[in-house]
Amino acid sequence: MPDVGFGEDIRPLFNDRDIGSMSSHFDLSSYEDVRANADSIYARLADGSMPCYGAWPAENVQRFRDWIDEGFAP
């Protein structure tokens, strides 16, 4: 069973400001949209260009990577 799930672990990392600022690219509140764009989102998180107000702490970026690597649990 995966340790990282979208609903409990990933979705709460994206605040309303993140969701609004990225809405023209993808819906960060949607499991399906985040899963479909996970590699692009991860690349932006890893290089610090997302979210727009400042880079996430390394542990949050790693949590997102773990979610991808563990198979995108809902």
PQR file of N, CA, C, O and H, with PARSE charges and radii, in Angstrom:
ATOM      1  N   MET A   1       0.846  -1.188   0.000 -0.4000 1.5000
ATOM      2  CA  MET A   1       0.000   0.000   0.000 -0.0000 2.0000
ATOM      3  C   MET A   1       0.890   1.249   0.000  0.5500 1.7000
ATOM      4  O   MET A   1       1.831   1.339   0.789 -0.5500 1.4000
ATOM      5  N   PRO A   2       0.599   2.199  -0.869 -0.5600 1.5000
ATOM      6  CA  PRO A   2       1.425   3.411  -0.950  0.2800 2.0000
ATOM      7  C   PRO A   2       1.357   4.229   0.332  0.5500 1.7000
ATOM      8  O   PRO A   2       0.341   4.239   1.027 -0.5500 1.4000
ATOM      9  N   ASP A   3       2.442   4.906   0.628 -0.4000 1.5000
ATOM     10  CA  ASP A   3       2.507   5.760   1.805 -0.0000 2.0000
ATOM     11  C   ASP A   3       1.982   7.161   1.528  0.5500 1.7000
ATOM     12  O   ASP A   3       1.591   7.868   2.458 -0.5500 1.4000
ATOM     13  H   ASP A   3       3.268   4.898   0.064  0.4000 1.0000
ATOM     14  N   VAL A   4       1.966   7.577   0.256 -0.4000 1.5000
ATOM     15  CA  VAL A   4       1.585   8.937  -0.103 -0.0000 2.0000
ATOM     16  C   VAL A   4       0.349   8.890  -0.995  0.5500 1.7000
ATOM     17  O   VAL A   4       0.346   8.228  -2.034 -0.5500 1.4000
ATOM     18  H   VAL A   4       2.283   7.003  -0.500  0.4000 1.0000
ATOM     19  N   GLY A   5      -0.688   9.589  -0.585 -0.4000 1.5000
ATOM     20  CA  GLY A   5      -1.914   9.658  -1.373 -0.0000 2.0000
ATOM     21  C   GLY A   5      -2.240  11.100  -1.738  0.5500 1.7000
ATOM     22  O   GLY A   5      -1.860  12.030  -1.025 -0.5500 1.4000
ATOM     23  H   GLY A   5      -0.686  10.126   0.258  0.4000 1.0000
ATOM     24  N   PHE A   6      -2.937  11.279  -2.838 -0.4000 1.5000
ATOM     25  CA  PHE A   6      -3.277  12.628  -3.294 -0.0000 2.0000
ATOM     26  C   PHE A   6      -4.145  13.359  -2.277  0.5500 1.7000
ATOM     27  O   PHE A   6      -3.822  14.475  -1.869 -0.5500 1.4000
ATOM     28  H   PHE A   6      -3.245  10.524  -3.417  0.4000 1.0000
ATOM     29  N   GLY A   7      -5.243  12.734  -1.869 -0.4000 1.5000
ATOM     30  CA  GLY A   7      -6.202  13.409  -0.996 -0.0000 2.0000
ATOM     31  C   GLY A   7      -5.635  13.825   0.345  0.5500 1.7000
ATOM     32  O   GLY A   7      -5.906  14.928   0.822 -0.5500 1.4000
ATOM     33  H   GLY A   7      -5.505  11.828  -2.200  0.4000 1.0000
ATOM     34  N   GLU A   8      -4.856  12.958   0.953 -0.4000 1.5000
ATOM     35  CA  GLU A   8      -4.326  13.237   2.288 -0.0000 2.0000
ATOM     36  C   GLU A   8      -3.009  13.989   2.279  0.5500 1.7000
ATOM     37  O   GLU A   8      -2.762  14.819   3.154 -0.5500 1.4000
ATOM     38  H   GLU A   8      -4.636  12.062   0.566  0.4000 1.0000
ATOM     39  N   ASP A   9      -2.159  13.709   1.299 -0.4000 1.5000
ATOM     40  CA  ASP A   9      -0.789  14.224   1.339 -0.0000 2.0000
ATOM     41  C   ASP A   9      -0.468  15.287   0.302  0.5500 1.7000
ATOM     42  O   ASP A   9       0.253  16.238   0.604 -0.5500 1.4000
ATOM     43  H   ASP A   9      -2.360  13.035   0.589  0.4000 1.0000
ATOM     44  N   ILE A  10      -0.981  15.149  -0.903 -0.4000 1.5000
ATOM     45  CA  ILE A  10      -0.579  16.044  -1.994 -0.0000 2.0000
ATOM     46  C   ILE A  10      -1.520  17.232  -2.132  0.5500 1.7000
ATOM     47  O   ILE A  10      -1.065  18.376  -2.171 -0.5500 1.4000
ATOM     48  H   ILE A  10      -1.567  14.376  -1.148  0.4000 1.0000
ATOM     49  N   ARG A  11      -2.813  16.984  -2.206 -0.4000 1.5000
ATOM     50  CA  ARG A  11      -3.777  18.074  -2.394 -0.0000 2.0000
ATOM     51  C   ARG A  11      -3.611  19.179  -1.343  0.5500 1.7000
ATOM     52  O   ARG A  11      -3.653  20.354  -1.706 -0.5500 1.4000
ATOM     53  H   ARG A  11      -3.182  16.056  -2.175  0.4000 1.0000
ATOM     54  N   PRO A  12      -3.423  18.853  -0.055 -0.5600 1.5000
ATOM     55  CA  PRO A  12      -3.266  19.923   0.942  0.2800 2.0000
ATOM     56  C   PRO A  12      -2.020  20.794   0.761  0.5500 1.7000
ATOM     57  O   PRO A  12      -1.943  21.883   1.330 -0.5500 1.4000
ATOM     58  N   LEU A  13      -1.051  20.332  -0.019 -0.4000 1.5000
ATOM     59  CA  LEU A  13       0.158  21.132  -0.249 -0.0000 2.0000
ATOM     60  C   LEU A  13      -0.119  22.328  -1.165  0.5500 1.7000
ATOM     61  O   LEU A  13       0.604  23.324  -1.130 -0.5500 1.4000
ATOM     62  H   LEU A  13      -1.113  19.447  -0.481  0.4000 1.0000
ATOM     63  N   PHE A  14      -1.162  22.222  -1.978 -0.4000 1.5000
ATOM     64  CA  PHE A  14      -1.515  23.300  -2.903 -0.0000 2.0000
ATOM     65  C   PHE A  14      -2.575  24.188  -2.265  0.5500 1.7000
ATOM     66  O   PHE A  14      -3.697  23.741  -2.029 -0.5500 1.4000
ATOM     67  H   PHE A  14      -1.749  21.413  -2.007  0.4000 1.0000
ATOM     68  N   ASN A  15      -2.229  25.437  -1.984 -0.4000 1.5000
ATOM     69  CA  ASN A  15      -3.203  26.344  -1.395 -0.0000 2.0000
ATOM     70  C   ASN A  15      -4.019  27.043  -2.485  0.5500 1.7000
ATOM     71  O   ASN A  15      -3.766  26.857  -3.675 -0.5500 1.4000
ATOM     72  H   ASN A  15      -1.317  25.800  -2.176  0.4000 1.0000
ATOM     73  N   ASP A  16      -4.988  27.840  -2.070 -0.4000 1.5000
ATOM     74  CA  ASP A  16      -5.861  28.510  -3.032 -0.0000 2.0000
ATOM     75  C   ASP A  16      -5.085  29.412  -3.984  0.5500 1.7000
ATOM     76  O   ASP A  16      -5.450  29.547  -5.152 -0.5500 1.4000
ATOM     77  H   ASP A  16      -5.193  27.991  -1.103  0.4000 1.0000
ATOM     78  N   ARG A  17      -4.030  30.021  -3.494 -0.4000 1.5000
ATOM     79  CA  ARG A  17      -3.212  30.890  -4.344 -0.0000 2.0000
ATOM     80  C   ARG A  17      -2.520  30.068  -5.446  0.5500 1.7000
ATOM     81  O   ARG A  17      -2.462  30.493  -6.600 -0.5500 1.4000
ATOM     82  H   ARG A  17      -3.734  29.911  -2.545  0.4000 1.0000
ATOM     83  N   ASP A  18      -1.998  28.894  -5.078 -0.4000 1.5000
ATOM     84  CA  ASP A  18      -1.384  28.002  -6.069 -0.0000 2.0000
ATOM     85  C   ASP A  18      -2.402  27.611  -7.131  0.5500 1.7000
ATOM     86  O   ASP A  18      -2.136  27.689  -8.330 -0.5500 1.4000
ATOM     87  H   ASP A  18      -2.045  28.549  -4.141  0.4000 1.0000
ATOM     88  N   ILE A  19      -3.555  27.194  -6.671 -0.4000 1.5000
ATOM     89  CA  ILE A  19      -4.602  26.720  -7.583 -0.0000 2.0000
ATOM     90  C   ILE A  19      -5.003  27.823  -8.552  0.5500 1.7000
ATOM     91  O   ILE A  19      -5.125  27.590  -9.755 -0.5500 1.4000
ATOM     92  H   ILE A  19      -3.771  27.130  -5.697  0.4000 1.0000
ATOM     93  N   GLY A  20      -5.208  29.025  -8.021 -0.4000 1.5000
ATOM     94  CA  GLY A  20      -5.592  30.149  -8.869 -0.0000 2.0000
ATOM     95  C   GLY A  20      -4.512  30.549  -9.856  0.5500 1.7000
ATOM     96  O   GLY A  20      -4.805  30.812 -11.022 -0.5500 1.4000
ATOM     97  H   GLY A  20      -5.109  29.214  -7.044  0.4000 1.0000
ATOM     98  N   SER A  21      -3.273  30.598  -9.404 -0.4000 1.5000
ATOM     99  CA  SER A  21      -2.196  31.070 -10.278 -0.0000 2.0000
ATOM    100  C   SER A  21      -1.847  30.067 -11.378  0.5500 1.7000
ATOM    101  O   SER A  21      -1.318  30.456 -12.420 -0.5500 1.4000
ATOM    102  H   SER A  21      -3.035  30.384  -8.457  0.4000 1.0000
ATOM    103  N   MET A  22      -2.133  28.798 -11.163 -0.4000 1.5000
ATOM    104  CA  MET A  22      -1.801  27.781 -12.171 -0.0000 2.0000
ATOM    105  C   MET A  22      -3.017  27.318 -12.968  0.5500 1.7000
ATOM    106  O   MET A  22      -2.901  26.405 -13.785 -0.5500 1.4000
ATOM    107  H   MET A  22      -2.562  28.482 -10.317  0.4000 1.0000
ATOM    108  N   SER A  23      -4.177  27.928 -12.747 -0.4000 1.5000
ATOM    109  CA  SER A  23      -5.415  27.443 -13.356 -0.0000 2.0000
ATOM    110  C   SER A  23      -5.405  27.462 -14.882  0.5500 1.7000
ATOM    111  O   SER A  23      -6.145  26.705 -15.510 -0.5500 1.4000
ATOM    112  H   SER A  23      -4.271  28.670 -12.084  0.4000 1.0000
ATOM    113  N   SER A  24      -4.587  28.308 -15.483 -0.4000 1.5000
ATOM    114  CA  SER A  24      -4.520  28.318 -16.945 -0.0000 2.0000
ATOM    115  C   SER A  24      -3.689  27.153 -17.490  0.5500 1.7000
ATOM    116  O   SER A  24      -3.722  26.872 -18.688 -0.5500 1.4000
ATOM    117  H   SER A  24      -3.986  28.923 -14.973  0.4000 1.0000
ATOM    118  N   HIS A  25      -2.950  26.481 -16.616 -0.4000 1.5000
ATOM    119  CA  HIS A  25      -2.116  25.349 -17.028 -0.0000 2.0000
ATOM    120  C   HIS A  25      -2.720  24.009 -16.630  0.5500 1.7000
ATOM    121  O   HIS A  25      -2.782  23.081 -17.437 -0.5500 1.4000
ATOM    122  H   HIS A  25      -2.924  26.709 -15.643  0.4000 1.0000
ATOM    123  N   PHE A  26      -3.164  23.916 -15.380 -0.4000 1.5000
ATOM    124  CA  PHE A  26      -3.780  22.697 -14.862 -0.0000 2.0000
ATOM    125  C   PHE A  26      -4.518  23.014 -13.568  0.5500 1.7000
ATOM    126  O   PHE A  26      -4.278  24.044 -12.936 -0.5500 1.4000
ATOM    127  H   PHE A  26      -3.113  24.670 -14.724  0.4000 1.0000
ATOM    128  N   ASP A  27      -5.417  22.115 -13.183 -0.4000 1.5000
ATOM    129  CA  ASP A  27      -6.208  22.286 -11.959 -0.0000 2.0000
ATOM    130  C   ASP A  27      -5.543  21.506 -10.838  0.5500 1.7000
ATOM    131  O   ASP A  27      -5.641  20.281 -10.772 -0.5500 1.4000
ATOM    132  H   ASP A  27      -5.612  21.279 -13.696  0.4000 1.0000
ATOM    133  N   LEU A  28      -4.867  22.230  -9.961 -0.4000 1.5000
ATOM    134  CA  LEU A  28      -4.122  21.592  -8.878 -0.0000 2.0000
ATOM    135  C   LEU A  28      -5.022  20.984  -7.806  0.5500 1.7000
ATOM    136  O   LEU A  28      -4.537  20.284  -6.918 -0.5500 1.4000
ATOM    137  H   LEU A  28      -4.787  23.225 -10.015  0.4000 1.0000
ATOM    138  N   SER A  29      -6.310  21.239  -7.880 -0.4000 1.5000
ATOM    139  CA  SER A  29      -7.232  20.625  -6.925 -0.0000 2.0000
ATOM    140  C   SER A  29      -7.803  19.315  -7.451  0.5500 1.7000
ATOM    141  O   SER A  29      -8.512  18.614  -6.729 -0.5500 1.4000
ATOM    142  H   SER A  29      -6.704  21.808  -8.602  0.4000 1.0000
ATOM    143  N   SER A  30      -7.502  18.979  -8.696 -0.4000 1.5000
ATOM    144  CA  SER A  30      -8.043  17.790  -9.349 -0.0000 2.0000
ATOM    145  C   SER A  30      -7.016  16.664  -9.401  0.5500 1.7000
ATOM    146  O   SER A  30      -5.935  16.818  -9.971 -0.5500 1.4000
ATOM    147  H   SER A  30      -6.926  19.549  -9.283  0.4000 1.0000
ATOM    148  N   TYR A  31      -7.370  15.529  -8.797 -0.4000 1.5000
ATOM    149  CA  TYR A  31      -6.486  14.360  -8.850 -0.0000 2.0000
ATOM    150  C   TYR A  31      -6.127  14.021 -10.290  0.5500 1.7000
ATOM    151  O   TYR A  31      -4.957  13.819 -10.614 -0.5500 1.4000
ATOM    152  H   TYR A  31      -8.247  15.404  -8.334  0.4000 1.0000
ATOM    153  N   GLU A  32      -7.136  13.960 -11.151 -0.4000 1.5000
ATOM    154  CA  GLU A  32      -6.908  13.557 -12.541 -0.0000 2.0000
ATOM    155  C   GLU A  32      -5.957  14.521 -13.254  0.5500 1.7000
ATOM    156  O   GLU A  32      -5.068  14.091 -13.989 -0.5500 1.4000
ATOM    157  H   GLU A  32      -8.086  14.125 -10.888  0.4000 1.0000
ATOM    158  N   ASP A  33      -6.146  15.820 -13.035 -0.4000 1.5000
ATOM    159  CA  ASP A  33      -5.308  16.808 -13.718 -0.0000 2.0000
ATOM    160  C   ASP A  33      -3.881  16.810 -13.171  0.5500 1.7000
ATOM    161  O   ASP A  33      -2.921  16.916 -13.934 -0.5500 1.4000
ATOM    162  H   ASP A  33      -6.868  16.170 -12.438  0.4000 1.0000
ATOM    163  N   VAL A  34      -3.748  16.693 -11.864 -0.4000 1.5000
ATOM    164  CA  VAL A  34      -2.400  16.656 -11.282 -0.0000 2.0000
ATOM    165  C   VAL A  34      -1.682  15.387 -11.719  0.5500 1.7000
ATOM    166  O   VAL A  34      -0.494  15.425 -12.040 -0.5500 1.4000
ATOM    167  H   VAL A  34      -4.528  16.607 -11.245  0.4000 1.0000
ATOM    168  N   ARG A  35      -2.387  14.271 -11.732 -0.4000 1.5000
ATOM    169  CA  ARG A  35      -1.763  13.022 -12.184 -0.0000 2.0000
ATOM    170  C   ARG A  35      -1.327  13.135 -13.642  0.5500 1.7000
ATOM    171  O   ARG A  35      -0.214  12.739 -13.987 -0.5500 1.4000
ATOM    172  H   ARG A  35      -3.352  14.239 -11.471  0.4000 1.0000
ATOM    173  N   ALA A  36      -2.186  13.667 -14.491 -0.4000 1.5000
ATOM    174  CA  ALA A  36      -1.873  13.785 -15.920 -0.0000 2.0000
ATOM    175  C   ALA A  36      -0.687  14.714 -16.179  0.5500 1.7000
ATOM    176  O   ALA A  36       0.013  14.563 -17.181 -0.5500 1.4000
ATOM    177  H   ALA A  36      -3.090  13.989 -14.210  0.4000 1.0000
ATOM    178  N   ASN A  37      -0.462  15.668 -15.285 -0.4000 1.5000
ATOM    179  CA  ASN A  37       0.608  16.655 -15.464 -0.0000 2.0000
ATOM    180  C   ASN A  37       1.705  16.523 -14.415  0.5500 1.7000
ATOM    181  O   ASN A  37       2.483  17.455 -14.207 -0.5500 1.4000
ATOM    182  H   ASN A  37      -1.031  15.791 -14.472  0.4000 1.0000
ATOM    183  N   ALA A  38       1.770  15.382 -13.762 -0.4000 1.5000
ATOM    184  CA  ALA A  38       2.670  15.207 -12.620 -0.0000 2.0000
ATOM    185  C   ALA A  38       4.133  15.485 -12.953  0.5500 1.7000
ATOM    186  O   ALA A  38       4.828  16.122 -12.162 -0.5500 1.4000
ATOM    187  H   ALA A  38       1.139  14.625 -13.931  0.4000 1.0000
ATOM    188  N   ASP A  39       4.607  15.029 -14.085 -0.4000 1.5000
ATOM    189  CA  ASP A  39       6.018  15.247 -14.422 -0.0000 2.0000
ATOM    190  C   ASP A  39       6.328  16.733 -14.602  0.5500 1.7000
ATOM    191  O   ASP A  39       7.358  17.220 -14.136 -0.5500 1.4000
ATOM    192  H   ASP A  39       4.043  14.512 -14.728  0.4000 1.0000
ATOM    193  N   SER A  40       5.442  17.436 -15.270 -0.4000 1.5000
ATOM    194  CA  SER A  40       5.625  18.878 -15.472 -0.0000 2.0000
ATOM    195  C   SER A  40       5.543  19.624 -14.146  0.5500 1.7000
ATOM    196  O   SER A  40       6.346  20.517 -13.877 -0.5500 1.4000
ATOM    197  H   SER A  40       4.605  17.040 -15.648  0.4000 1.0000
ATOM    198  N   ILE A  41       4.573  19.254 -13.326 -0.4000 1.5000
ATOM    199  CA  ILE A  41       4.435  19.888 -12.012 -0.0000 2.0000
ATOM    200  C   ILE A  41       5.675  19.611 -11.169  0.5500 1.7000
ATOM    201  O   ILE A  41       6.218  20.517 -10.536 -0.5500 1.4000
ATOM    202  H   ILE A  41       3.921  18.528 -13.545  0.4000 1.0000
ATOM    203  N   TYR A  42       6.117  18.366 -11.162 -0.4000 1.5000
ATOM    204  CA  TYR A  42       7.304  18.028 -10.382 -0.0000 2.0000
ATOM    205  C   TYR A  42       8.519  18.835 -10.842  0.5500 1.7000
ATOM    206  O   TYR A  42       9.273  19.348 -10.014 -0.5500 1.4000
ATOM    207  H   TYR A  42       5.676  17.630 -11.676  0.4000 1.0000
ATOM    208  N   ALA A  43       8.710  18.947 -12.150 -0.4000 1.5000
ATOM    209  CA  ALA A  43       9.857  19.706 -12.663 -0.0000 2.0000
ATOM    210  C   ALA A  43       9.817  21.143 -12.159  0.5500 1.7000
ATOM    211  O   ALA A  43      10.855  21.697 -11.795 -0.5500 1.4000
ATOM    212  H   ALA A  43       8.098  18.530 -12.822  0.4000 1.0000
ATOM    213  N   ARG A  44       8.648  21.748 -12.132 -0.4000 1.5000
ATOM    214  CA  ARG A  44       8.518  23.124 -11.651 -0.0000 2.0000
ATOM    215  C   ARG A  44       8.753  23.213 -10.142  0.5500 1.7000
ATOM    216  O   ARG A  44       9.381  24.152  -9.653 -0.5500 1.4000
ATOM    217  H   ARG A  44       7.805  21.298 -12.427  0.4000 1.0000
ATOM    218  N   LEU A  45       8.240  22.224  -9.419 -0.4000 1.5000
ATOM    219  CA  LEU A  45       8.474  22.213  -7.969 -0.0000 2.0000
ATOM    220  C   LEU A  45       9.961  22.032  -7.664  0.5500 1.7000
ATOM    221  O   LEU A  45      10.507  22.696  -6.783 -0.5500 1.4000
ATOM    222  H   LEU A  45       7.729  21.461  -9.816  0.4000 1.0000
ATOM    223  N   ALA A  46      10.605  21.133  -8.395 -0.4000 1.5000
ATOM    224  CA  ALA A  46      12.014  20.819  -8.148 -0.0000 2.0000
ATOM    225  C   ALA A  46      12.937  21.988  -8.482  0.5500 1.7000
ATOM    226  O   ALA A  46      13.943  22.198  -7.804 -0.5500 1.4000
ATOM    227  H   ALA A  46      10.161  20.594  -9.111  0.4000 1.0000
ATOM    228  N   ASP A  47      12.597  22.753  -9.526 -0.4000 1.5000
ATOM    229  CA  ASP A  47      13.473  23.874  -9.871 -0.0000 2.0000
ATOM    230  C   ASP A  47      13.076  25.172  -9.158  0.5500 1.7000
ATOM    231  O   ASP A  47      13.709  26.209  -9.349 -0.5500 1.4000
ATOM    232  H   ASP A  47      11.779  22.582 -10.076  0.4000 1.0000
ATOM    233  N   GLY A  48      12.027  25.105  -8.341 -0.4000 1.5000
ATOM    234  CA  GLY A  48      11.624  26.262  -7.546 -0.0000 2.0000
ATOM    235  C   GLY A  48      10.789  27.294  -8.268  0.5500 1.7000
ATOM    236  O   GLY A  48      10.492  28.345  -7.701 -0.5500 1.4000
ATOM    237  H   GLY A  48      11.512  24.262  -8.186  0.4000 1.0000
ATOM    238  N   SER A  49      10.392  27.020  -9.529 -0.4000 1.5000
ATOM    239  CA  SER A  49       9.590  27.989 -10.267 -0.0000 2.0000
ATOM    240  C   SER A  49       8.098  27.897  -9.922  0.5500 1.7000
ATOM    241  O   SER A  49       7.297  28.713 -10.377 -0.5500 1.4000
ATOM    242  H   SER A  49      10.634  26.166  -9.990  0.4000 1.0000
ATOM    243  N   MET A  50       7.747  26.924  -9.136 -0.4000 1.5000
ATOM    244  CA  MET A  50       6.382  26.767  -8.675 -0.0000 2.0000
ATOM    245  C   MET A  50       6.454  26.316  -7.229  0.5500 1.7000
ATOM    246  O   MET A  50       7.322  25.504  -6.907 -0.5500 1.4000
ATOM    247  H   MET A  50       8.397  26.261  -8.766  0.4000 1.0000
ATOM    248  N   PRO A  51       5.621  26.778  -6.363 -0.5600 1.5000
ATOM    249  CA  PRO A  51       4.592  27.786  -6.579  0.2800 2.0000
ATOM    250  C   PRO A  51       5.170  29.186  -6.746  0.5500 1.7000
ATOM    251  O   PRO A  51       6.350  29.427  -6.494 -0.5500 1.4000
ATOM    252  N   CYS A  52       4.318  30.088  -7.173 -0.4000 1.5000
ATOM    253  CA  CYS A  52       4.769  31.420  -7.562 -0.0000 2.0000
ATOM    254  C   CYS A  52       5.282  32.251  -6.382  0.5500 1.7000
ATOM    255  O   CYS A  52       6.050  33.191  -6.589 -0.5500 1.4000
ATOM    256  H   CYS A  52       3.360  29.892  -7.378  0.4000 1.0000
ATOM    257  N   TYR A  53       4.883  31.932  -5.175 -0.4000 1.5000
ATOM    258  CA  TYR A  53       5.276  32.745  -4.026 -0.0000 2.0000
ATOM    259  C   TYR A  53       6.561  32.269  -3.368  0.5500 1.7000
ATOM    260  O   TYR A  53       7.003  32.860  -2.383 -0.5500 1.4000
ATOM    261  H   TYR A  53       4.260  31.169  -5.007  0.4000 1.0000
ATOM    262  N   GLY A  54       7.167  31.215  -3.894 -0.4000 1.5000
ATOM    263  CA  GLY A  54       8.422  30.729  -3.344 -0.0000 2.0000
ATOM    264  C   GLY A  54       8.482  29.219  -3.344  0.5500 1.7000
ATOM    265  O   GLY A  54       7.455  28.542  -3.284 -0.5500 1.4000
ATOM    266  H   GLY A  54       6.808  30.736  -4.695  0.4000 1.0000
ATOM    267  N   ALA A  55       9.675  28.704  -3.409 -0.4000 1.5000
ATOM    268  CA  ALA A  55       9.864  27.256  -3.507 -0.0000 2.0000
ATOM    269  C   ALA A  55       9.351  26.534  -2.266  0.5500 1.7000
ATOM    270  O   ALA A  55       9.401  27.058  -1.153 -0.5500 1.4000
ATOM    271  H   ALA A  55      10.509  29.254  -3.458  0.4000 1.0000
ATOM    272  N   TRP A  56       8.861  25.327  -2.487 -0.4000 1.5000
ATOM    273  CA  TRP A  56       8.460  24.457  -1.383 -0.0000 2.0000
ATOM    274  C   TRP A  56       9.694  23.979  -0.635  0.5500 1.7000
ATOM    275  O   TRP A  56      10.787  23.929  -1.199 -0.5500 1.4000
ATOM    276  H   TRP A  56       8.820  24.902  -3.391  0.4000 1.0000
ATOM    277  N   PRO A  57       9.520  23.628   0.629 -0.5600 1.5000
ATOM    278  CA  PRO A  57      10.604  22.951   1.344  0.2800 2.0000
ATOM    279  C   PRO A  57      10.931  21.624   0.644  0.5500 1.7000
ATOM    280  O   PRO A  57      10.058  21.004   0.037 -0.5500 1.4000
ATOM    281  N   ALA A  58      12.156  21.211   0.733 -0.4000 1.5000
ATOM    282  CA  ALA A  58      12.609  19.987   0.051 -0.0000 2.0000
ATOM    283  C   ALA A  58      11.754  18.777   0.409  0.5500 1.7000
ATOM    284  O   ALA A  58      11.509  17.926  -0.446 -0.5500 1.4000
ATOM    285  H   ALA A  58      12.866  21.715   1.226  0.4000 1.0000
ATOM    286  N   GLU A  59      11.295  18.683   1.664 -0.4000 1.5000
ATOM    287  CA  GLU A  59      10.500  17.514   2.047 -0.0000 2.0000
ATOM    288  C   GLU A  59       9.149  17.465   1.329  0.5500 1.7000
ATOM    289  O   GLU A  59       8.632  16.377   1.074 -0.5500 1.4000
ATOM    290  H   GLU A  59      11.494  19.374   2.359  0.4000 1.0000
ATOM    291  N   ASN A  60       8.573  18.613   1.002 -0.4000 1.5000
ATOM    292  CA  ASN A  60       7.319  18.625   0.245 -0.0000 2.0000
ATOM    293  C   ASN A  60       7.551  18.223  -1.208  0.5500 1.7000
ATOM    294  O   ASN A  60       6.749  17.491  -1.789 -0.5500 1.4000
ATOM    295  H   ASN A  60       8.993  19.497   1.209  0.4000 1.0000
ATOM    296  N   VAL A  61       8.641  18.698  -1.790 -0.4000 1.5000
ATOM    297  CA  VAL A  61       8.984  18.298  -3.155 -0.0000 2.0000
ATOM    298  C   VAL A  61       9.214  16.784  -3.198  0.5500 1.7000
ATOM    299  O   VAL A  61       8.761  16.110  -4.123 -0.5500 1.4000
ATOM    300  H   VAL A  61       9.292  19.293  -1.318  0.4000 1.0000
ATOM    301  N   GLN A  62       9.907  16.265  -2.208 -0.4000 1.5000
ATOM    302  CA  GLN A  62      10.155  14.820  -2.144 -0.0000 2.0000
ATOM    303  C   GLN A  62       8.851  14.049  -1.958  0.5500 1.7000
ATOM    304  O   GLN A  62       8.684  12.979  -2.542 -0.5500 1.4000
ATOM    305  H   GLN A  62      10.275  16.813  -1.457  0.4000 1.0000
ATOM    306  N   ARG A  63       7.942  14.563  -1.170 -0.4000 1.5000
ATOM    307  CA  ARG A  63       6.648  13.903  -0.985 -0.0000 2.0000
ATOM    308  C   ARG A  63       5.914  13.793  -2.325  0.5500 1.7000
ATOM    309  O   ARG A  63       5.318  12.760  -2.631 -0.5500 1.4000
ATOM    310  H   ARG A  63       8.078  15.432  -0.695  0.4000 1.0000
ATOM    311  N   PHE A  64       5.964  14.871  -3.120 -0.4000 1.5000
ATOM    312  CA  PHE A  64       5.336  14.831  -4.444 -0.0000 2.0000
ATOM    313  C   PHE A  64       6.018  13.776  -5.313  0.5500 1.7000
ATOM    314  O   PHE A  64       5.342  13.009  -5.999 -0.5500 1.4000
ATOM    315  H   PHE A  64       6.448  15.710  -2.871  0.4000 1.0000
ATOM    316  N   ARG A  65       7.351  13.730  -5.290 -0.4000 1.5000
ATOM    317  CA  ARG A  65       8.104  12.722  -6.052 -0.0000 2.0000
ATOM    318  C   ARG A  65       7.735  11.312  -5.595  0.5500 1.7000
ATOM    319  O   ARG A  65       7.560  10.415  -6.420 -0.5500 1.4000
ATOM    320  H   ARG A  65       7.900  14.353  -4.733  0.4000 1.0000
ATOM    321  N   ASP A  66       7.620  11.120  -4.296 -0.4000 1.5000
ATOM    322  CA  ASP A  66       7.247   9.801  -3.767 -0.0000 2.0000
ATOM    323  C   ASP A  66       5.858   9.409  -4.262  0.5500 1.7000
ATOM    324  O   ASP A  66       5.631   8.247  -4.602 -0.5500 1.4000
ATOM    325  H   ASP A  66       7.763  11.848  -3.626  0.4000 1.0000
ATOM    326  N   TRP A  67       4.936  10.352  -4.306 -0.4000 1.5000
ATOM    327  CA  TRP A  67       3.585  10.074  -4.809 -0.0000 2.0000
ATOM    328  C   TRP A  67       3.662   9.563  -6.250  0.5500 1.7000
ATOM    329  O   TRP A  67       2.989   8.593  -6.600 -0.5500 1.4000
ATOM    330  H   TRP A  67       5.121  11.296  -4.030  0.4000 1.0000
ATOM    331  N   ILE A  68       4.461  10.196  -7.066 -0.4000 1.5000
ATOM    332  CA  ILE A  68       4.637   9.753  -8.457 -0.0000 2.0000
ATOM    333  C   ILE A  68       5.247   8.347  -8.468  0.5500 1.7000
ATOM    334  O   ILE A  68       4.724   7.441  -9.118 -0.5500 1.4000
ATOM    335  H   ILE A  68       5.008  10.983  -6.781  0.4000 1.0000
ATOM    336  N   ASP A  69       6.347   8.178  -7.748 -0.4000 1.5000
ATOM    337  CA  ASP A  69       7.085   6.909  -7.769 -0.0000 2.0000
ATOM    338  C   ASP A  69       6.280   5.740  -7.206  0.5500 1.7000
ATOM    339  O   ASP A  69       6.482   4.590  -7.596 -0.5500 1.4000
ATOM    340  H   ASP A  69       6.771   8.913  -7.221  0.4000 1.0000
ATOM    341  N   GLU A  70       5.364   6.047  -6.284 -0.4000 1.5000
ATOM    342  CA  GLU A  70       4.555   4.998  -5.676 -0.0000 2.0000
ATOM    343  C   GLU A  70       3.278   4.678  -6.459  0.5500 1.7000
ATOM    344  O   GLU A  70       2.502   3.812  -6.056 -0.5500 1.4000
ATOM    345  H   GLU A  70       5.200   6.981  -5.968  0.4000 1.0000
ATOM    346  N   GLY A  71       3.064   5.372  -7.571 -0.4000 1.5000
ATOM    347  CA  GLY A  71       1.948   4.998  -8.437 -0.0000 2.0000
ATOM    348  C   GLY A  71       0.709   5.868  -8.360  0.5500 1.7000
ATOM    349  O   GLY A  71      -0.378   5.427  -8.732 -0.5500 1.4000
ATOM    350  H   GLY A  71       3.695   6.075  -7.899  0.4000 1.0000
ATOM    351  N   PHE A  72       0.853   7.095  -7.885 -0.4000 1.5000
ATOM    352  CA  PHE A  72      -0.253   8.068  -7.932 -0.0000 2.0000
ATOM    353  C   PHE A  72      -1.481   7.639  -7.129  0.5500 1.7000
ATOM    354  O   PHE A  72      -2.594   7.695  -7.653 -0.5500 1.4000
ATOM    355  H   PHE A  72       1.736   7.454  -7.583  0.4000 1.0000
ATOM    356  N   ALA A  73      -1.319   7.225  -5.915 -0.4000 1.5000
ATOM    357  CA  ALA A  73      -2.480   6.836  -5.103 -0.0000 2.0000
ATOM    358  C   ALA A  73      -3.447   8.006  -4.975  0.5500 1.7000
ATOM    359  O   ALA A  73      -3.019   9.144  -4.782 -0.5500 1.4000
ATOM    360  H   ALA A  73      -0.415   7.179  -5.490  0.4000 1.0000
ATOM    361  N   PRO A  74      -4.751   7.738  -5.081 -0.5600 1.5000
ATOM    362  CA  PRO A  74      -5.738   8.831  -4.980  0.2800 2.0000
ATOM    363  C   PRO A  74      -5.800   9.453  -3.588  0.5500 1.7000
ATOM    364  O   PRO A  74      -6.581  10.377  -3.359 -0.5500 1.4000
TER
END
